[in-house]
Amino acid sequence: AAAEEYYRAQGYKVTNPIRHGLKADALWAEHIGKDITLLLACDCMVLLEGWEYSRGCRIEVAVAKVEGIDTYEAEDFRGISADKRGMLTQNK
């Protein structure tokens, strides 16, 4: 939640897969399907520490690569100039 709040405060539209609107008891396939649908509407993906331990996140990263969606480790994204970040994260 802290990362989401940080990026919103910076003026970015944040898509958090945890807040995708499905009930917690929905099937895992439904969750990942919704997450990928949301991802496809994003301009880039910022990865939080430990992402590599999440099966769903690894799948999302693979989809992002196939679809040409830039992925960034959170600490690297913060190091990109504001002008470039703005170009990368404009709403589609």
PDB file with one MODEL, atoms N, CA, C and O in Angstrom:
MODEL        1
ATOM      1  N   ALA A   1       0.823  -1.192   0.000  1.00  0.00           N
ATOM      2  CA  ALA A   1       0.000   0.000   0.000  1.00  0.00           C
ATOM      3  C   ALA A   1       0.864   1.252   0.000  1.00  0.00           C
ATOM      4  O   ALA A   1       0.485   2.263  -0.591  1.00  0.00           O
ATOM      5  N   ALA A   2       2.014   1.200   0.651  1.00  0.00           N
ATOM      6  CA  ALA A   2       2.886   2.378   0.705  1.00  0.00           C
ATOM      7  C   ALA A   2       3.381   2.755  -0.685  1.00  0.00           C
ATOM      8  O   ALA A   2       3.415   3.938  -1.026  1.00  0.00           O
ATOM      9  N   ALA A   3       3.763   1.775  -1.487  1.00  0.00           N
ATOM     10  CA  ALA A   3       4.236   2.064  -2.841  1.00  0.00           C
ATOM     11  C   ALA A   3       3.108   2.644  -3.683  1.00  0.00           C
ATOM     12  O   ALA A   3       3.321   3.585  -4.448  1.00  0.00           O
ATOM     13  N   GLU A   4       1.928   2.094  -3.548  1.00  0.00           N
ATOM     14  CA  GLU A   4       0.769   2.600  -4.290  1.00  0.00           C
ATOM     15  C   GLU A   4       0.509   4.058  -3.927  1.00  0.00           C
ATOM     16  O   GLU A   4       0.298   4.891  -4.808  1.00  0.00           O
ATOM     17  N   GLU A   5       0.524   4.361  -2.661  1.00  0.00           N
ATOM     18  CA  GLU A   5       0.312   5.744  -2.200  1.00  0.00           C
ATOM     19  C   GLU A   5       1.412   6.666  -2.717  1.00  0.00           C
ATOM     20  O   GLU A   5       1.134   7.787  -3.141  1.00  0.00           O
ATOM     21  N   TYR A   6       2.660   6.197  -2.683  1.00  0.00           N
ATOM     22  CA  TYR A   6       3.788   6.998  -3.165  1.00  0.00           C
ATOM     23  C   TYR A   6       3.585   7.383  -4.631  1.00  0.00           C
ATOM     24  O   TYR A   6       3.704   8.557  -4.983  1.00  0.00           O
ATOM     25  N   TYR A   7       3.282   6.407  -5.486  1.00  0.00           N
ATOM     26  CA  TYR A   7       3.144   6.692  -6.916  1.00  0.00           C
ATOM     27  C   TYR A   7       1.908   7.536  -7.210  1.00  0.00           C
ATOM     28  O   TYR A   7       1.942   8.380  -8.105  1.00  0.00           O
ATOM     29  N   ARG A   8       0.833   7.328  -6.485  1.00  0.00           N
ATOM     30  CA  ARG A   8      -0.342   8.190  -6.666  1.00  0.00           C
ATOM     31  C   ARG A   8       0.007   9.637  -6.306  1.00  0.00           C
ATOM     32  O   ARG A   8      -0.391  10.568  -7.007  1.00  0.00           O
ATOM     33  N   ALA A   9       0.746   9.822  -5.218  1.00  0.00           N
ATOM     34  CA  ALA A   9       1.148  11.170  -4.797  1.00  0.00           C
ATOM     35  C   ALA A   9       2.045  11.839  -5.836  1.00  0.00           C
ATOM     36  O   ALA A   9       2.099  13.066  -5.918  1.00  0.00           O
ATOM     37  N   GLN A  10       2.749  11.029  -6.628  1.00  0.00           N
ATOM     38  CA  GLN A  10       3.605  11.563  -7.695  1.00  0.00           C
ATOM     39  C   GLN A  10       2.799  11.881  -8.953  1.00  0.00           C
ATOM     40  O   GLN A  10       3.345  12.399  -9.927  1.00  0.00           O
ATOM     41  N   GLY A  11       1.509  11.575  -8.934  1.00  0.00           N
ATOM     42  CA  GLY A  11       0.641  11.898 -10.054  1.00  0.00           C
ATOM     43  C   GLY A  11       0.405  10.771 -11.044  1.00  0.00           C
ATOM     44  O   GLY A  11      -0.134  11.002 -12.127  1.00  0.00           O
ATOM     45  N   TYR A  12       0.801   9.556 -10.688  1.00  0.00           N
ATOM     46  CA  TYR A  12       0.606   8.418 -11.581  1.00  0.00           C
ATOM     47  C   TYR A  12      -0.735   7.747 -11.334  1.00  0.00           C
ATOM     48  O   TYR A  12      -1.236   7.734 -10.210  1.00  0.00           O
ATOM     49  N   LYS A  13      -1.304   7.197 -12.379  1.00  0.00           N
ATOM     50  CA  LYS A  13      -2.466   6.326 -12.232  1.00  0.00           C
ATOM     51  C   LYS A  13      -1.903   4.951 -11.915  1.00  0.00           C
ATOM     52  O   LYS A  13      -1.138   4.396 -12.703  1.00  0.00           O
ATOM     53  N   VAL A  14      -2.271   4.406 -10.783  1.00  0.00           N
ATOM     54  CA  VAL A  14      -1.723   3.137 -10.320  1.00  0.00           C
ATOM     55  C   VAL A  14      -2.764   2.037 -10.490  1.00  0.00           C
ATOM     56  O   VAL A  14      -3.916   2.188 -10.082  1.00  0.00           O
ATOM     57  N   THR A  15      -2.350   0.945 -11.090  1.00  0.00           N
ATOM     58  CA  THR A  15      -3.185  -0.242 -11.192  1.00  0.00           C
ATOM     59  C   THR A  15      -2.579  -1.282 -10.264  1.00  0.00           C
ATOM     60  O   THR A  15      -1.495  -1.802 -10.527  1.00  0.00           O
ATOM     61  N   ASN A  16      -3.271  -1.578  -9.197  1.00  0.00           N
ATOM     62  CA  ASN A  16      -2.798  -2.550  -8.213  1.00  0.00           C
ATOM     63  C   ASN A  16      -3.594  -3.832  -8.407  1.00  0.00           C
ATOM     64  O   ASN A  16      -4.811  -3.825  -8.219  1.00  0.00           O
ATOM     65  N   PRO A  17      -2.943  -4.936  -8.777  1.00  0.00           N
ATOM     66  CA  PRO A  17      -3.681  -6.173  -9.041  1.00  0.00           C
ATOM     67  C   PRO A  17      -4.445  -6.709  -7.833  1.00  0.00           C
ATOM     68  O   PRO A  17      -5.363  -7.513  -7.992  1.00  0.00           O
ATOM     69  N   ILE A  18      -4.083  -6.281  -6.649  1.00  0.00           N
ATOM     70  CA  ILE A  18      -4.810  -6.737  -5.462  1.00  0.00           C
ATOM     71  C   ILE A  18      -6.198  -6.090  -5.409  1.00  0.00           C
ATOM     72  O   ILE A  18      -7.114  -6.617  -4.779  1.00  0.00           O
ATOM     73  N   ARG A  19      -6.337  -4.950  -6.072  1.00  0.00           N
ATOM     74  CA  ARG A  19      -7.609  -4.211  -6.029  1.00  0.00           C
ATOM     75  C   ARG A  19      -8.359  -4.340  -7.360  1.00  0.00           C
ATOM     76  O   ARG A  19      -8.861  -3.349  -7.891  1.00  0.00           O
ATOM     77  N   HIS A  20      -8.433  -5.541  -7.886  1.00  0.00           N
ATOM     78  CA  HIS A  20      -9.034  -5.730  -9.210  1.00  0.00           C
ATOM     79  C   HIS A  20     -10.532  -5.988  -9.179  1.00  0.00           C
ATOM     80  O   HIS A  20     -11.158  -6.107 -10.232  1.00  0.00           O
ATOM     81  N   GLY A  21     -11.110  -6.077  -8.005  1.00  0.00           N
ATOM     82  CA  GLY A  21     -12.553  -6.183  -7.892  1.00  0.00           C
ATOM     83  C   GLY A  21     -13.123  -7.582  -7.765  1.00  0.00           C
ATOM     84  O   GLY A  21     -14.330  -7.732  -7.576  1.00  0.00           O
ATOM     85  N   LEU A  22     -12.298  -8.602  -7.862  1.00  0.00           N
ATOM     86  CA  LEU A  22     -12.805  -9.972  -7.700  1.00  0.00           C
ATOM     87  C   LEU A  22     -12.883 -10.322  -6.224  1.00  0.00           C
ATOM     88  O   LEU A  22     -12.147  -9.774  -5.404  1.00  0.00           O
ATOM     89  N   LYS A  23     -13.767 -11.223  -5.902  1.00  0.00           N
ATOM     90  CA  LYS A  23     -13.866 -11.703  -4.522  1.00  0.00           C
ATOM     91  C   LYS A  23     -12.647 -12.556  -4.203  1.00  0.00           C
ATOM     92  O   LYS A  23     -12.078 -13.198  -5.085  1.00  0.00           O
ATOM     93  N   ALA A  24     -12.255 -12.558  -2.948  1.00  0.00           N
ATOM     94  CA  ALA A  24     -11.069 -13.307  -2.520  1.00  0.00           C
ATOM     95  C   ALA A  24     -11.198 -14.799  -2.803  1.00  0.00           C
ATOM     96  O   ALA A  24     -10.189 -15.472  -3.010  1.00  0.00           O
ATOM     97  N   ASP A  25     -12.414 -15.324  -2.817  1.00  0.00           N
ATOM     98  CA  ASP A  25     -12.591 -16.760  -3.026  1.00  0.00           C
ATOM     99  C   ASP A  25     -12.735 -17.141  -4.505  1.00  0.00           C
ATOM    100  O   ASP A  25     -13.027 -18.294  -4.823  1.00  0.00           O
ATOM    101  N   ALA A  26     -12.530 -16.176  -5.407  1.00  0.00           N
ATOM    102  CA  ALA A  26     -12.553 -16.505  -6.844  1.00  0.00           C
ATOM    103  C   ALA A  26     -11.384 -17.433  -7.159  1.00  0.00           C
ATOM    104  O   ALA A  26     -10.382 -17.446  -6.444  1.00  0.00           O
ATOM    105  N   LEU A  27     -11.519 -18.197  -8.217  1.00  0.00           N
ATOM    106  CA  LEU A  27     -10.445 -19.108  -8.624  1.00  0.00           C
ATOM    107  C   LEU A  27      -9.180 -18.334  -8.975  1.00  0.00           C
ATOM    108  O   LEU A  27      -9.245 -17.206  -9.464  1.00  0.00           O
ATOM    109  N   TRP A  28      -8.030 -18.951  -8.719  1.00  0.00           N
ATOM    110  CA  TRP A  28      -6.742 -18.315  -9.032  1.00  0.00           C
ATOM    111  C   TRP A  28      -6.688 -17.914 -10.496  1.00  0.00           C
ATOM    112  O   TRP A  28      -6.191 -16.837 -10.823  1.00  0.00           O
ATOM    113  N   ALA A  29      -7.194 -18.768 -11.387  1.00  0.00           N
ATOM    114  CA  ALA A  29      -7.189 -18.460 -12.820  1.00  0.00           C
ATOM    115  C   ALA A  29      -7.988 -17.194 -13.118  1.00  0.00           C
ATOM    116  O   ALA A  29      -7.627 -16.428 -14.011  1.00  0.00           O
ATOM    117  N   GLU A  30      -9.068 -16.973 -12.377  1.00  0.00           N
ATOM    118  CA  GLU A  30      -9.846 -15.742 -12.562  1.00  0.00           C
ATOM    119  C   GLU A  30      -9.031 -14.523 -12.134  1.00  0.00           C
ATOM    120  O   GLU A  30      -9.041 -13.489 -12.803  1.00  0.00           O
ATOM    121  N   HIS A  31      -8.326 -14.660 -11.010  1.00  0.00           N
ATOM    122  CA  HIS A  31      -7.494 -13.555 -10.514  1.00  0.00           C
ATOM    123  C   HIS A  31      -6.391 -13.206 -11.514  1.00  0.00           C
ATOM    124  O   HIS A  31      -6.225 -12.036 -11.859  1.00  0.00           O
ATOM    125  N   ILE A  32      -5.653 -14.182 -11.975  1.00  0.00           N
ATOM    126  CA  ILE A  32      -4.542 -13.899 -12.886  1.00  0.00           C
ATOM    127  C   ILE A  32      -5.069 -13.387 -14.222  1.00  0.00           C
ATOM    128  O   ILE A  32      -4.445 -12.534 -14.853  1.00  0.00           O
ATOM    129  N   GLY A  33      -6.209 -13.904 -14.651  1.00  0.00           N
ATOM    130  CA  GLY A  33      -6.815 -13.416 -15.891  1.00  0.00           C
ATOM    131  C   GLY A  33      -7.183 -11.944 -15.793  1.00  0.00           C
ATOM    132  O   GLY A  33      -6.925 -11.173 -16.718  1.00  0.00           O
ATOM    133  N   LYS A  34      -7.780 -11.554 -14.687  1.00  0.00           N
ATOM    134  CA  LYS A  34      -8.144 -10.143 -14.466  1.00  0.00           C
ATOM    135  C   LYS A  34      -6.886  -9.286 -14.368  1.00  0.00           C
ATOM    136  O   LYS A  34      -6.835  -8.186 -14.919  1.00  0.00           O
ATOM    137  N   ASP A  35      -5.866  -9.793 -13.662  1.00  0.00           N
ATOM    138  CA  ASP A  35      -4.610  -9.046 -13.525  1.00  0.00           C
ATOM    139  C   ASP A  35      -3.980  -8.781 -14.890  1.00  0.00           C
ATOM    140  O   ASP A  35      -3.502  -7.678 -15.154  1.00  0.00           O
ATOM    141  N   ILE A  36      -3.980  -9.778 -15.743  1.00  0.00           N
ATOM    142  CA  ILE A  36      -3.379  -9.624 -17.076  1.00  0.00           C
ATOM    143  C   ILE A  36      -4.197  -8.641 -17.913  1.00  0.00           C
ATOM    144  O   ILE A  36      -3.634  -7.829 -18.647  1.00  0.00           O
ATOM    145  N   THR A  37      -5.507  -8.714 -17.804  1.00  0.00           N
ATOM    146  CA  THR A  37      -6.350  -7.751 -18.519  1.00  0.00           C
ATOM    147  C   THR A  37      -6.013  -6.327 -18.095  1.00  0.00           C
ATOM    148  O   THR A  37      -5.896  -5.439 -18.939  1.00  0.00           O
ATOM    149  N   LEU A  38      -5.858  -6.106 -16.801  1.00  0.00           N
ATOM    150  CA  LEU A  38      -5.491  -4.782 -16.299  1.00  0.00           C
ATOM    151  C   LEU A  38      -4.095  -4.381 -16.775  1.00  0.00           C
ATOM    152  O   LEU A  38      -3.871  -3.234 -17.162  1.00  0.00           O
ATOM    153  N   LEU A  39      -3.169  -5.321 -16.744  1.00  0.00           N
ATOM    154  CA  LEU A  39      -1.797  -5.053 -17.165  1.00  0.00           C
ATOM    155  C   LEU A  39      -1.742  -4.589 -18.617  1.00  0.00           C
ATOM    156  O   LEU A  39      -0.965  -3.695 -18.951  1.00  0.00           O
ATOM    157  N   LEU A  40      -2.545  -5.177 -19.465  1.00  0.00           N
ATOM    158  CA  LEU A  40      -2.517  -4.838 -20.891  1.00  0.00           C
ATOM    159  C   LEU A  40      -2.940  -3.396 -21.168  1.00  0.00           C
ATOM    160  O   LEU A  40      -2.690  -2.875 -22.254  1.00  0.00           O
ATOM    161  N   ALA A  41      -3.579  -2.752 -20.193  1.00  0.00           N
ATOM    162  CA  ALA A  41      -3.964  -1.348 -20.335  1.00  0.00           C
ATOM    163  C   ALA A  41      -2.911  -0.398 -19.757  1.00  0.00           C
ATOM    164  O   ALA A  41      -3.097   0.818 -19.784  1.00  0.00           O
ATOM    165  N   CYS A  42      -1.805  -0.946 -19.234  1.00  0.00           N
ATOM    166  CA  CYS A  42      -0.768  -0.128 -18.598  1.00  0.00           C
ATOM    167  C   CYS A  42       0.344   0.216 -19.577  1.00  0.00           C
ATOM    168  O   CYS A  42       0.587  -0.498 -20.550  1.00  0.00           O
ATOM    169  N   ASP A  43       1.006   1.324 -19.295  1.00  0.00           N
ATOM    170  CA  ASP A  43       2.150   1.744 -20.100  1.00  0.00           C
ATOM    171  C   ASP A  43       3.457   1.132 -19.611  1.00  0.00           C
ATOM    172  O   ASP A  43       4.388   0.934 -20.392  1.00  0.00           O
ATOM    173  N   CYS A  44       3.522   0.837 -18.322  1.00  0.00           N
ATOM    174  CA  CYS A  44       4.708   0.172 -17.778  1.00  0.00           C
ATOM    175  C   CYS A  44       4.306  -0.534 -16.493  1.00  0.00           C
ATOM    176  O   CYS A  44       3.200  -0.367 -15.979  1.00  0.00           O
ATOM    177  N   MET A  45       5.248  -1.329 -15.993  1.00  0.00           N
ATOM    178  CA  MET A  45       5.010  -2.108 -14.779  1.00  0.00           C
ATOM    179  C   MET A  45       6.172  -1.852 -13.831  1.00  0.00           C
ATOM    180  O   MET A  45       7.334  -1.992 -14.213  1.00  0.00           O
ATOM    181  N   VAL A  46       5.858  -1.475 -12.587  1.00  0.00           N
ATOM    182  CA  VAL A  46       6.883  -1.253 -11.567  1.00  0.00           C
ATOM    183  C   VAL A  46       6.823  -2.431 -10.600  1.00  0.00           C
ATOM    184  O   VAL A  46       5.781  -2.725 -10.015  1.00  0.00           O
ATOM    185  N   LEU A  47       7.959  -3.094 -10.449  1.00  0.00           N
ATOM    186  CA  LEU A  47       8.042  -4.311  -9.640  1.00  0.00           C
ATOM    187  C   LEU A  47       8.557  -4.000  -8.241  1.00  0.00           C
ATOM    188  O   LEU A  47       9.588  -3.347  -8.079  1.00  0.00           O
ATOM    189  N   LEU A  48       7.843  -4.464  -7.252  1.00  0.00           N
ATOM    190  CA  LEU A  48       8.252  -4.252  -5.864  1.00  0.00           C
ATOM    191  C   LEU A  48       9.178  -5.369  -5.410  1.00  0.00           C
ATOM    192  O   LEU A  48       9.207  -6.451  -5.995  1.00  0.00           O
ATOM    193  N   GLU A  49       9.921  -5.088  -4.372  1.00  0.00           N
ATOM    194  CA  GLU A  49      10.872  -6.070  -3.844  1.00  0.00           C
ATOM    195  C   GLU A  49      10.167  -7.384  -3.552  1.00  0.00           C
ATOM    196  O   GLU A  49       9.089  -7.406  -2.958  1.00  0.00           O
ATOM    197  N   GLY A  50      10.787  -8.481  -3.977  1.00  0.00           N
ATOM    198  CA  GLY A  50      10.256  -9.812  -3.743  1.00  0.00           C
ATOM    199  C   GLY A  50       9.319 -10.315  -4.827  1.00  0.00           C
ATOM    200  O   GLY A  50       8.767 -11.409  -4.704  1.00  0.00           O
ATOM    201  N   TRP A  51       9.129  -9.541  -5.883  1.00  0.00           N
ATOM    202  CA  TRP A  51       8.200  -9.921  -6.952  1.00  0.00           C
ATOM    203  C   TRP A  51       8.521 -11.300  -7.533  1.00  0.00           C
ATOM    204  O   TRP A  51       7.623 -12.037  -7.941  1.00  0.00           O
ATOM    205  N   GLU A  52       9.795 -11.634  -7.564  1.00  0.00           N
ATOM    206  CA  GLU A  52      10.213 -12.883  -8.197  1.00  0.00           C
ATOM    207  C   GLU A  52       9.732 -14.127  -7.441  1.00  0.00           C
ATOM    208  O   GLU A  52       9.801 -15.239  -7.964  1.00  0.00           O
ATOM    209  N   TYR A  53       9.248 -13.937  -6.214  1.00  0.00           N
ATOM    210  CA  TYR A  53       8.740 -15.067  -5.428  1.00  0.00           C
ATOM    211  C   TYR A  53       7.244 -15.297  -5.637  1.00  0.00           C
ATOM    212  O   TYR A  53       6.669 -16.234  -5.081  1.00  0.00           O
ATOM    213  N   SER A  54       6.622 -14.442  -6.438  1.00  0.00           N
ATOM    214  CA  SER A  54       5.188 -14.549  -6.700  1.00  0.00           C
ATOM    215  C   SER A  54       4.949 -15.178  -8.072  1.00  0.00           C
ATOM    216  O   SER A  54       5.364 -14.634  -9.096  1.00  0.00           O
ATOM    217  N   ARG A  55       4.284 -16.316  -8.078  1.00  0.00           N
ATOM    218  CA  ARG A  55       3.973 -16.987  -9.344  1.00  0.00           C
ATOM    219  C   ARG A  55       3.194 -16.054 -10.277  1.00  0.00           C
ATOM    220  O   ARG A  55       3.505 -15.954 -11.463  1.00  0.00           O
ATOM    221  N   GLY A  56       2.183 -15.373  -9.734  1.00  0.00           N
ATOM    222  CA  GLY A  56       1.384 -14.470 -10.547  1.00  0.00           C
ATOM    223  C   GLY A  56       2.199 -13.321 -11.115  1.00  0.00           C
ATOM    224  O   GLY A  56       2.028 -12.949 -12.276  1.00  0.00           O
ATOM    225  N   CYS A  57       3.072 -12.765 -10.315  1.00  0.00           N
ATOM    226  CA  CYS A  57       3.894 -11.650 -10.793  1.00  0.00           C
ATOM    227  C   CYS A  57       4.869 -12.114 -11.868  1.00  0.00           C
ATOM    228  O   CYS A  57       5.107 -11.390 -12.835  1.00  0.00           O
ATOM    229  N   ARG A  58       5.429 -13.292 -11.717  1.00  0.00           N
ATOM    230  CA  ARG A  58       6.324 -13.813 -12.759  1.00  0.00           C
ATOM    231  C   ARG A  58       5.578 -13.980 -14.080  1.00  0.00           C
ATOM    232  O   ARG A  58       6.129 -13.711 -15.148  1.00  0.00           O
ATOM    233  N   ILE A  59       4.334 -14.420 -14.006  1.00  0.00           N
ATOM    234  CA  ILE A  59       3.513 -14.539 -15.213  1.00  0.00           C
ATOM    235  C   ILE A  59       3.239 -13.156 -15.797  1.00  0.00           C
ATOM    236  O   ILE A  59       3.337 -12.962 -17.009  1.00  0.00           O
ATOM    237  N   GLU A  60       2.902 -12.213 -14.955  1.00  0.00           N
ATOM    238  CA  GLU A  60       2.643 -10.847 -15.425  1.00  0.00           C
ATOM    239  C   GLU A  60       3.871 -10.240 -16.096  1.00  0.00           C
ATOM    240  O   GLU A  60       3.747  -9.561 -17.115  1.00  0.00           O
ATOM    241  N   VAL A  61       5.042 -10.476 -15.537  1.00  0.00           N
ATOM    242  CA  VAL A  61       6.279  -9.968 -16.146  1.00  0.00           C
ATOM    243  C   VAL A  61       6.488 -10.602 -17.520  1.00  0.00           C
ATOM    244  O   VAL A  61       6.876  -9.922 -18.470  1.00  0.00           O
ATOM    245  N   ALA A  62       6.230 -11.901 -17.622  1.00  0.00           N
ATOM    246  CA  ALA A  62       6.381 -12.573 -18.915  1.00  0.00           C
ATOM    247  C   ALA A  62       5.422 -11.977 -19.946  1.00  0.00           C
ATOM    248  O   ALA A  62       5.807 -11.746 -21.092  1.00  0.00           O
ATOM    249  N   VAL A  63       4.183 -11.728 -19.543  1.00  0.00           N
ATOM    250  CA  VAL A  63       3.209 -11.119 -20.452  1.00  0.00           C
ATOM    251  C   VAL A  63       3.664  -9.720 -20.845  1.00  0.00           C
ATOM    252  O   VAL A  63       3.585  -9.344 -22.015  1.00  0.00           O
ATOM    253  N   ALA A  64       4.136  -8.951 -19.877  1.00  0.00           N
ATOM    254  CA  ALA A  64       4.606  -7.592 -20.167  1.00  0.00           C
ATOM    255  C   ALA A  64       5.721  -7.624 -21.213  1.00  0.00           C
ATOM    256  O   ALA A  64       5.735  -6.803 -22.130  1.00  0.00           O
ATOM    257  N   LYS A  65       6.645  -8.557 -21.079  1.00  0.00           N
ATOM    258  CA  LYS A  65       7.745  -8.656 -22.041  1.00  0.00           C
ATOM    259  C   LYS A  65       7.233  -8.998 -23.436  1.00  0.00           C
ATOM    260  O   LYS A  65       7.659  -8.391 -24.419  1.00  0.00           O
ATOM    261  N   VAL A  66       6.332  -9.954 -23.530  1.00  0.00           N
ATOM    262  CA  VAL A  66       5.770 -10.351 -24.828  1.00  0.00           C
ATOM    263  C   VAL A  66       5.016  -9.183 -25.463  1.00  0.00           C
ATOM    264  O   VAL A  66       5.072  -8.994 -26.678  1.00  0.00           O
ATOM    265  N   GLU A  67       4.316  -8.408 -24.650  1.00  0.00           N
ATOM    266  CA  GLU A  67       3.491  -7.316 -25.148  1.00  0.00           C
ATOM    267  C   GLU A  67       4.259  -5.992 -25.295  1.00  0.00           C
ATOM    268  O   GLU A  67       3.694  -4.990 -25.733  1.00  0.00           O
ATOM    269  N   GLY A  68       5.541  -5.996 -24.929  1.00  0.00           N
ATOM    270  CA  GLY A  68       6.344  -4.779 -25.072  1.00  0.00           C
ATOM    271  C   GLY A  68       6.069  -3.724 -24.015  1.00  0.00           C
ATOM    272  O   GLY A  68       6.309  -2.538 -24.239  1.00  0.00           O
ATOM    273  N   ILE A  69       5.570  -4.150 -22.869  1.00  0.00           N
ATOM    274  CA  ILE A  69       5.321  -3.229 -21.753  1.00  0.00           C
ATOM    275  C   ILE A  69       6.590  -3.172 -20.916  1.00  0.00           C
ATOM    276  O   ILE A  69       7.053  -4.197 -20.418  1.00  0.00           O
ATOM    277  N   ASP A  70       7.155  -1.978 -20.759  1.00  0.00           N
ATOM    278  CA  ASP A  70       8.386  -1.821 -19.990  1.00  0.00           C
ATOM    279  C   ASP A  70       8.168  -2.212 -18.539  1.00  0.00           C
ATOM    280  O   ASP A  70       7.141  -1.884 -17.945  1.00  0.00           O
ATOM    281  N   THR A  71       9.143  -2.917 -17.972  1.00  0.00           N
ATOM    282  CA  THR A  71       9.107  -3.277 -16.560  1.00  0.00           C
ATOM    283  C   THR A  71      10.312  -2.655 -15.873  1.00  0.00           C
ATOM    284  O   THR A  71      11.397  -2.584 -16.449  1.00  0.00           O
ATOM    285  N   TYR A  72      10.118  -2.207 -14.645  1.00  0.00           N
ATOM    286  CA  TYR A  72      11.162  -1.556 -13.869  1.00  0.00           C
ATOM    287  C   TYR A  72      11.128  -2.069 -12.442  1.00  0.00           C
ATOM    288  O   TYR A  72      10.053  -2.268 -11.876  1.00  0.00           O
ATOM    289  N   GLU A  73      12.287  -2.283 -11.863  1.00  0.00           N
ATOM    290  CA  GLU A  73      12.377  -2.486 -10.423  1.00  0.00           C
ATOM    291  C   GLU A  73      12.051  -1.130  -9.793  1.00  0.00           C
ATOM    292  O   GLU A  73      12.434  -0.095 -10.339  1.00  0.00           O
ATOM    293  N   ALA A  74      11.358  -1.118  -8.668  1.00  0.00           N
ATOM    294  CA  ALA A  74      10.906   0.144  -8.068  1.00  0.00           C
ATOM    295  C   ALA A  74      12.054   1.127  -7.865  1.00  0.00           C
ATOM    296  O   ALA A  74      11.910   2.314  -8.156  1.00  0.00           O
ATOM    297  N   GLU A  75      13.192   0.644  -7.369  1.00  0.00           N
ATOM    298  CA  GLU A  75      14.305   1.571  -7.112  1.00  0.00           C
ATOM    299  C   GLU A  75      14.874   2.143  -8.406  1.00  0.00           C
ATOM    300  O   GLU A  75      15.347   3.279  -8.417  1.00  0.00           O
ATOM    301  N   ASP A  76      14.837   1.383  -9.489  1.00  0.00           N
ATOM    302  CA  ASP A  76      15.301   1.891 -10.785  1.00  0.00           C
ATOM    303  C   ASP A  76      14.322   2.902 -11.349  1.00  0.00           C
ATOM    304  O   ASP A  76      14.737   3.905 -11.930  1.00  0.00           O
ATOM    305  N   PHE A  77      13.036   2.660 -11.191  1.00  0.00           N
ATOM    306  CA  PHE A  77      12.012   3.564 -11.716  1.00  0.00           C
ATOM    307  C   PHE A  77      12.117   4.925 -11.056  1.00  0.00           C
ATOM    308  O   PHE A  77      11.964   5.952 -11.716  1.00  0.00           O
ATOM    309  N   ARG A  78      12.376   4.939  -9.765  1.00  0.00           N
ATOM    310  CA  ARG A  78      12.511   6.223  -9.054  1.00  0.00           C
ATOM    311  C   ARG A  78      13.715   7.006  -9.545  1.00  0.00           C
ATOM    312  O   ARG A  78      13.763   8.227  -9.395  1.00  0.00           O
ATOM    313  N   GLY A  79      14.701   6.311 -10.135  1.00  0.00           N
ATOM    314  CA  GLY A  79      15.895   6.983 -10.622  1.00  0.00           C
ATOM    315  C   GLY A  79      15.758   7.555 -12.027  1.00  0.00           C
ATOM    316  O   GLY A  79      16.650   8.264 -12.492  1.00  0.00           O
ATOM    317  N   ILE A  80      14.650   7.257 -12.712  1.00  0.00           N
ATOM    318  CA  ILE A  80      14.426   7.765 -14.068  1.00  0.00           C
ATOM    319  C   ILE A  80      13.927   9.205 -13.959  1.00  0.00           C
ATOM    320  O   ILE A  80      13.166   9.532 -13.049  1.00  0.00           O
ATOM    321  N   SER A  81      14.344  10.044 -14.866  1.00  0.00           N
ATOM    322  CA  SER A  81      13.929  11.443 -14.821  1.00  0.00           C
ATOM    323  C   SER A  81      12.415  11.558 -14.885  1.00  0.00           C
ATOM    324  O   SER A  81      11.748  10.719 -15.491  1.00  0.00           O
ATOM    325  N   ALA A  82      11.877  12.592 -14.263  1.00  0.00           N
ATOM    326  CA  ALA A  82      10.431  12.796 -14.220  1.00  0.00           C
ATOM    327  C   ALA A  82       9.846  12.925 -15.624  1.00  0.00           C
ATOM    328  O   ALA A  82       8.746  12.430 -15.872  1.00  0.00           O
ATOM    329  N   ASP A  83      10.544  13.569 -16.536  1.00  0.00           N
ATOM    330  CA  ASP A  83      10.035  13.722 -17.896  1.00  0.00           C
ATOM    331  C   ASP A  83       9.862  12.360 -18.558  1.00  0.00           C
ATOM    332  O   ASP A  83       8.830  12.097 -19.175  1.00  0.00           O
ATOM    333  N   LYS A  84      10.855  11.500 -18.434  1.00  0.00           N
ATOM    334  CA  LYS A  84      10.780  10.181 -19.060  1.00  0.00           C
ATOM    335  C   LYS A  84       9.699   9.333 -18.388  1.00  0.00           C
ATOM    336  O   LYS A  84       8.956   8.621 -19.064  1.00  0.00           O
ATOM    337  N   ARG A  85       9.613   9.409 -17.055  1.00  0.00           N
ATOM    338  CA  ARG A  85       8.578   8.648 -16.354  1.00  0.00           C
ATOM    339  C   ARG A  85       7.198   9.081 -16.815  1.00  0.00           C
ATOM    340  O   ARG A  85       6.326   8.237 -17.019  1.00  0.00           O
ATOM    341  N   GLY A  86       6.987  10.357 -16.979  1.00  0.00           N
ATOM    342  CA  GLY A  86       5.696  10.861 -17.416  1.00  0.00           C
ATOM    343  C   GLY A  86       5.315  10.299 -18.771  1.00  0.00           C
ATOM    344  O   GLY A  86       4.153   9.965 -19.004  1.00  0.00           O
ATOM    345  N   MET A  87       6.291  10.193 -19.671  1.00  0.00           N
ATOM    346  CA  MET A  87       6.020   9.634 -21.003  1.00  0.00           C
ATOM    347  C   MET A  87       5.679   8.163 -20.898  1.00  0.00           C
ATOM    348  O   MET A  87       4.852   7.661 -21.660  1.00  0.00           O
ATOM    349  N   LEU A  88       6.301   7.468 -19.967  1.00  0.00           N
ATOM    350  CA  LEU A  88       6.107   6.022 -19.866  1.00  0.00           C
ATOM    351  C   LEU A  88       4.785   5.656 -19.198  1.00  0.00           C
ATOM    352  O   LEU A  88       4.253   4.574 -19.449  1.00  0.00           O
ATOM    353  N   THR A  89       4.255   6.519 -18.369  1.00  0.00           N
ATOM    354  CA  THR A  89       3.103   6.133 -17.549  1.00  0.00           C
ATOM    355  C   THR A  89       1.827   6.888 -17.890  1.00  0.00           C
ATOM    356  O   THR A  89       0.879   6.872 -17.104  1.00  0.00           O
ATOM    357  N   GLN A  90       1.781   7.536 -19.018  1.00  0.00           N
ATOM    358  CA  GLN A  90       0.541   8.197 -19.408  1.00  0.00           C
ATOM    359  C   GLN A  90      -0.553   7.162 -19.541  1.00  0.00           C
ATOM    360  O   GLN A  90      -0.303   6.033 -19.964  1.00  0.00           O
ATOM    361  N   ASN A  91      -1.749   7.541 -19.186  1.00  0.00           N
ATOM    362  CA  ASN A  91      -2.880   6.620 -19.288  1.00  0.00           C
ATOM    363  C   ASN A  91      -3.171   6.333 -20.751  1.00  0.00           C
ATOM    364  O   ASN A  91      -3.112   7.228 -21.595  1.00  0.00           O
ATOM    365  N   LYS A  92      -3.483   5.093 -21.040  1.00  0.00           N
ATOM    366  CA  LYS A  92      -3.862   4.707 -22.412  1.00  0.00           C
ATOM    367  C   LYS A  92      -5.332   4.976 -22.616  1.00  0.00           C
ATOM    368  O   LYS A  92      -5.861   4.725 -23.699  1.00  0.00           O
TER     369      LYS A  92
ENDMDL
END
